[in-house]
Amino acid sequence: MRLYLHAMRPKGIPLGRRSRHPLLRFLSLLLGLAVIGVLLVFGLVVAGVLLVGGVVLLALRQWKQGHAPAKPVTSAAKNQPAVLEGEFRVLHPGQH
């Protein structure tokens, strides 16, 4: 069974053909690898800029806050119960 791909492609879009010349194929391979390398380096540079910018922003935020001295625990805080007080109602399934 043969597939006729030229009948399926839209008009005006050229069908890509691979060259049979070995030197041209090798040069196209090198060009493709160079494009991938440039895109990879560009992505790494963008990621590095974002990382450095985030670290600088975090450092500036910490620097602006300053280091407030830790407050000693007062006796009022010791007397606070660890129980949450309030009115509660138990909901059973189907009782909304």
Phi, psi and omega per residue, in radians:
M1 nan 2.268 -3.125
R2 -1.853 2.488 3.052
L3 -1.845 2.280 3.112
Y4 -1.809 1.595 -3.072
L5 -1.248 -0.430 -3.125
H6 -1.176 -0.407 3.116
A7 -1.395 -0.355 -3.088
M8 -1.561 -0.395 -3.073
R9 -1.407 2.565 3.119
P10 -1.181 2.703 3.124
K11 -1.237 2.520 3.099
G12 1.635 -0.221 3.104
I13 -1.751 2.055 -3.100
P14 -1.216 2.522 3.108
L15 -1.462 2.132 -3.117
G16 -1.219 2.269 3.122
R17 -2.076 2.414 3.079
R18 -1.428 2.398 3.121
S19 -1.318 2.586 3.100
R20 -1.593 -0.214 -3.117
H21 -1.307 2.184 -3.057
P22 -1.114 -0.630 -3.128
L23 -1.194 -0.708 3.120
L24 -1.171 -0.649 3.084
R25 -1.141 -0.711 3.126
F26 -1.152 -0.729 3.124
L27 -1.155 -0.637 3.103
S28 -1.205 -0.598 3.051
L29 -1.119 -0.776 3.107
L30 -1.111 -0.683 3.106
L31 -1.126 -0.736 3.109
G32 -1.119 -0.740 3.100
L33 -1.134 -0.654 3.112
A34 -1.134 -0.726 3.124
V35 -1.118 -0.758 3.106
I36 -1.102 -0.704 3.109
G37 -1.112 -0.738 3.121
V38 -1.120 -0.750 3.117
L39 -1.121 -0.670 3.116
L40 -1.141 -0.788 3.126
V41 -1.124 -0.728 3.114
F42 -1.072 -0.749 3.108
G43 -1.115 -0.707 3.109
L44 -1.164 -0.649 3.103
V45 -1.143 -0.763 3.122
V46 -1.096 -0.761 3.119
A47 -1.102 -0.692 3.108
G48 -1.136 -0.726 3.118
V49 -1.125 -0.736 3.110
L50 -1.125 -0.709 3.135
L51 -1.141 -0.815 3.137
V52 -1.139 -0.715 3.111
G53 -1.088 -0.702 3.100
G54 -1.139 -0.704 3.124
V55 -1.171 -0.718 3.123
V56 -1.143 -0.740 3.117
L57 -1.099 -0.734 3.099
L58 -1.126 -0.720 3.125
A59 -1.141 -0.717 3.112
L60 -1.139 -0.697 3.125
R61 -1.127 -0.716 3.106
Q62 -1.186 -0.655 -3.113
W63 -1.196 -0.667 3.139
K64 -1.190 -0.606 3.133
Q65 -1.201 -0.584 -3.113
G66 1.276 3.072 3.133
H67 -1.854 1.748 3.089
A68 -1.359 2.383 3.140
P69 -1.142 2.521 -3.137
A70 -1.175 2.324 -3.139
K71 -1.464 2.401 3.116
P72 -1.215 2.647 3.136
V73 -1.235 2.158 -3.131
T74 -1.538 2.917 -3.121
S75 -1.196 -0.491 3.128
A76 -1.150 -0.627 3.135
A77 -1.250 -0.497 3.122
K78 -1.246 -0.517 -3.093
N79 -1.448 -0.082 -3.138
Q80 -1.250 2.208 3.110
P81 -1.267 2.695 3.136
A82 -1.637 0.414 -3.102
V83 -1.962 2.368 3.074
L84 -1.550 2.044 -3.092
E85 -1.730 2.568 3.114
G86 2.883 -3.089 3.103
E87 -1.769 2.268 -3.089
F88 -2.185 2.665 3.085
R89 -2.346 2.304 -3.122
V90 -1.438 2.228 3.096
L91 -1.800 2.188 3.083
H92 -1.693 2.718 3.138
P93 -0.994 2.336 3.127
G94 1.516 0.004 -3.115
Q95 -1.974 1.280 -3.103
H96 -1.875 nan nan
